């Protein structure tokens, strides 16, 4: 009987220890996430989107750029018909 109580107490202690470790890891992770979100100074600006698009266009090959221009012309023509 004493062995069963000892085994149960040991299992309870191990489970409690595992729960405490898991809770500590969770709290540290939540704290780090909150810190990173709070210190993230990158704010999206409308100008940033335009600059990114221009960089994207500059990275395209001449054929790809011409294809994109053609798609834009088609879209503008369709808008004009409506």
C-alpha positions as CSV (number, residue, x, y, z in Angstrom):
1,X,0.0,0.0,0.0
2,X,2.8,2.4,0.9
3,X,4.5,1.6,-2.5
4,X,1.3,2.6,-4.4
5,X,1.0,5.9,-2.4
6,X,4.6,6.6,-3.1
7,X,4.2,5.8,-6.8
8,X,1.0,8.0,-7.0
9,X,2.8,10.9,-5.2
10,X,5.8,10.6,-7.6
11,X,3.5,10.6,-10.6
12,X,1.6,13.6,-9.3
13,X,4.9,15.4,-8.6
14,X,6.2,14.6,-12.1
15,X,2.9,15.7,-13.7
16,X,2.9,18.9,-11.7
17,X,6.5,19.6,-12.6
18,X,5.8,19.0,-16.3
19,X,2.8,21.3,-16.1
20,X,4.9,24.0,-14.4
21,X,7.6,23.7,-17.1
22,X,5.0,23.9,-19.9
23,X,3.3,26.9,-18.2
24,X,6.7,28.7,-17.8
25,X,7.6,28.1,-21.5
26,X,4.1,29.3,-22.5
27,X,4.4,32.5,-20.5
28,X,7.9,33.3,-21.8
29,X,6.8,32.7,-25.4
30,X,3.8,35.0,-24.9
31,X,6.0,37.6,-23.4
32,X,8.4,37.5,-26.2
33,X,5.7,37.6,-28.8
34,X,4.1,40.7,-27.1
35,X,7.6,42.3,-26.9
36,X,8.3,41.7,-30.6
37,X,4.9,43.0,-31.7
38,X,5.2,46.1,-29.5
39,X,8.7,46.9,-30.8
40,X,7.9,46.3,-34.5
41,X,8.2,49.8,-35.9
42,X,7.6,48.9,-39.5
43,X,4.3,50.6,-40.3
44,X,2.9,50.0,-43.7
45,X,2.6,53.2,-45.7
46,X,0.9,53.7,-49.0
47,X,4.2,54.9,-50.5
48,X,5.9,51.7,-49.4
49,X,3.5,49.7,-51.6
50,X,4.2,51.9,-54.6
51,X,7.9,51.6,-54.1
52,X,7.7,47.8,-53.7
53,X,5.7,47.6,-56.9
54,X,8.3,49.7,-58.8
55,X,11.1,47.5,-57.5
56,X,9.1,44.5,-58.6
57,X,8.7,45.9,-62.1
58,X,12.4,46.8,-62.3
59,X,13.2,43.2,-61.5
60,X,11.1,41.8,-64.4
61,X,12.6,40.8,-67.7
62,X,11.8,43.0,-70.7
63,X,9.4,40.4,-72.1
64,X,7.6,40.1,-68.8
65,X,7.4,43.9,-68.4
66,X,5.9,44.2,-71.9
67,X,3.4,41.5,-71.1
68,X,2.3,43.3,-68.0
69,X,1.9,46.6,-69.9
70,X,-0.3,44.7,-72.4
71,X,-2.4,43.4,-69.5
72,X,-2.8,46.9,-68.1
73,X,-3.8,48.2,-71.5
74,X,-6.5,45.5,-71.8
75,X,-7.8,46.3,-68.3
76,X,-8.0,50.0,-69.1
77,X,-9.8,49.4,-72.3
78,X,-12.3,47.2,-70.6
79,X,-12.9,49.8,-67.9
80,X,-13.4,52.4,-70.6
81,X,-16.1,50.2,-72.3
82,X,-18.2,50.0,-69.1
